[in-house]
Amino acid sequence: MSVAETVREHVERLPVRSFLSRSDLPTPGHAVDCELARLAGRNELMRAHKGLYWKGPQTRAGMVPPAPLAVGMAVAGAGAGPAGFSAATALGLTTQVPSVEAVAVAGRAHRPPRGVVFAARSVERRFRELEPLEVAVIELMRDGTRYVEVSWDDVEAAVVGLVESEAVRPRAVCEQIDDEHHVAARTRWQAIERRLGL
């Protein structure tokens, strides 16, 4: 099977609303780049960022592009999550829509895609395999009420709800906050642990 056929077969198997990195394909780099560019030219893929492609739903007007936050998360990699207003929005604590999405990156921050800013954070977030919502909670603990439109009591209740629904692992959040030595974040998180009875 040729490189082009291998790439096309891989793209066909991808579900709609998926990202594809050239590193996902175990074939020579230049040949992969050429075929991915061809598929993008035929509107079967969309180039989202350098080395990153998107397979989105098709409409009469063409392929639906990915949301900037989704692109930022895909570029940032494991251990990344929303920060700032993006974190507050992801947790349902503000109605404001950020004009630029913010992503907390585990480790060194690379060049962000358009419409996104990166904030470098502890690489331990990647090693702990933190989920995006867990990162959003940690960022919220760091920022306090800066980006939310509700009382801190409502913030605590929302985080407690995420823990109780198992969307957020309290142990992983606690260990990460302790490692980052952010005093205010630790104090805020301890109040949530008391509400959880931990």
C-alpha positions in Angstrom: 0.0 0.0 0.0 1.4 3.4 -0.9 1.9 6.2 1.6 -1.0 8.2 0.0 -3.3 5.2 0.3 -2.3 4.6 3.9 -3.0 8.3 4.8 -6.4 8.2 3.0 -7.4 5.0 4.7 -6.4 6.5 8.1 -8.4 9.7 7.4 -11.5 7.7 6.3 -11.4 5.8 9.6 -11.3 8.9 11.7 -14.6 10.0 13.2 -16.0 13.4 12.3 -14.8 16.2 14.6 -11.3 14.6 15.1 -7.8 16.1 14.9 -5.0 14.4 13.0 -1.4 15.1 13.6 1.2 14.0 11.0 3.0 12.2 13.8 -0.1 10.0 14.1 0.9 8.3 10.9 3.9 5.9 10.9 5.0 6.7 7.4 7.7 9.0 6.0 7.2 12.7 6.9 7.4 14.4 3.5 5.1 12.0 1.7 2.6 12.3 4.6 2.7 16.1 4.4 2.0 16.0 0.6 -1.0 13.7 1.0 -2.4 15.7 3.9 -2.1 18.9 1.9 -3.9 17.2 -1.1 -6.7 16.0 1.2 -7.0 19.6 2.6 -7.1 20.9 -0.9 -10.0 18.6 -1.7 -11.8 19.7 1.5 -11.6 16.3 3.1 -9.5 17.8 5.9 -8.8 21.3 7.1 -5.4 22.5 8.2 -5.9 23.7 11.8 -2.2 24.5 12.8 1.2 23.5 11.6 1.3 19.7 11.4 -2.3 19.5 12.7 -5.4 18.8 10.6 -9.1 18.6 11.4 -11.8 16.4 10.0 -15.0 18.3 10.6 -18.7 17.9 9.5 -19.4 18.9 5.9 -22.0 21.4 4.9 -23.0 23.0 1.6 -20.6 25.9 2.5 -17.7 23.5 3.2 -16.2 21.9 6.3 -17.2 23.3 9.7 -14.0 24.6 11.3 -12.9 23.6 14.9 -13.4 25.9 17.8 -10.2 27.8 18.7 -10.2 26.3 22.2 -10.3 22.8 20.7 -7.4 23.6 18.4 -5.5 25.1 21.3 -6.0 22.0 23.4 -4.9 19.7 20.6 -1.7 21.7 20.0 -1.0 22.0 23.8 -1.3 18.2 24.3 -1.7 16.1 27.4 -2.2 17.8 30.8 -3.5 21.0 29.2 -6.8 22.7 30.0 -8.7 25.9 29.8 -7.4 28.9 31.8 -8.7 32.4 32.7 -12.1 33.2 31.2 -11.9 30.0 29.2 -11.8 28.0 32.5 -14.7 29.9 34.0 -16.7 29.3 30.8 -15.9 25.6 30.7 -17.1 25.3 34.3 -20.3 27.3 33.6 -19.3 30.1 36.0 -19.5 33.0 33.5 -21.7 34.0 30.6 -18.9 36.0 29.0 -17.4 34.6 25.8 -13.7 35.2 25.7 -12.5 37.0 22.5 -9.3 35.0 22.8 -9.2 31.5 24.4 -6.7 30.8 27.1 -5.0 27.4 27.5 -2.8 26.3 30.4 0.0 24.2 28.9 1.8 21.5 30.8 5.5 22.4 30.4 7.0 24.7 27.8 4.4 26.6 25.8 4.8 26.4 22.0 3.5 29.0 19.5 -0.3 29.0 20.0 -2.8 28.8 17.2 -4.7 31.9 16.1 -7.3 33.0 18.6 -5.6 31.3 21.5 -3.0 32.3 24.2 -0.9 29.8 26.1 0.2 30.0 29.7 3.1 27.7 30.7 2.4 25.6 33.8 4.0 22.7 35.7 5.0 19.8 33.5 3.7 17.6 36.3 0.2 18.2 35.0 1.1 16.0 32.0 2.7 13.3 34.1 -0.5 13.2 36.2 -2.6 13.0 33.1 -4.9 15.7 34.3 -8.1 16.1 32.3 -9.1 19.5 30.9 -11.8 20.0 33.5 -9.3 19.2 36.3 -6.9 21.8 34.8 -9.8 24.3 34.7 -10.5 23.8 38.4 -6.8 24.2 39.3 -6.7 27.4 37.2 -9.9 28.6 39.0 -8.3 27.9 42.4 -5.3 30.1 41.3 -7.4 33.0 39.9 -10.1 33.1 42.6 -13.1 35.3 41.6 -11.2 37.2 38.9 -13.1 35.6 36.0 -16.4 34.3 37.5 -19.8 36.0 37.7 -21.1 34.1 40.7 -20.2 34.1 44.4 -17.3 32.0 45.7 -19.9 29.8 47.5 -21.4 29.0 44.1 -18.0 28.3 42.7 -17.3 25.8 45.5 -20.7 24.2 45.0 -20.0 23.8 41.3 -16.6 22.2 41.9 -18.1 19.9 44.6 -20.7 18.8 42.0 -18.0 18.0 39.5 -16.2 15.9 42.1 -19.4 14.1 43.1 -20.2 13.3 39.4 -16.6 11.9 39.1 -15.8 14.5 36.3 -12.9 15.7 38.5 -10.6 13.6 40.6 -10.0 15.4 43.9 -6.8 13.6 44.7 -5.2 14.5 41.4 -6.2 18.2 41.8 -5.0 18.3 45.4 -1.6 16.7 44.6 -1.1 19.1 41.7 -2.0 22.2 43.7 0.4 21.1 46.5 3.2 20.6 44.0 2.7 24.0 42.4 3.1 25.8 45.8 0.4 28.3 45.0 -0.7 29.4 48.5 -4.0 31.0 47.5 -5.0 28.0 45.3 -4.2 25.6 48.2 -6.3 27.6 50.7 -9.2 27.7 48.3 -9.0 24.0 47.5 -8.8 23.1 51.2 -12.2 24.8 51.7 -13.6 22.6 49.0 -12.1 19.5 50.5 -13.8 20.4 53.8 -17.1 20.6 52.0 -16.4 17.2 50.5 -15.5 15.8 53.9 -12.0 14.8 52.7 
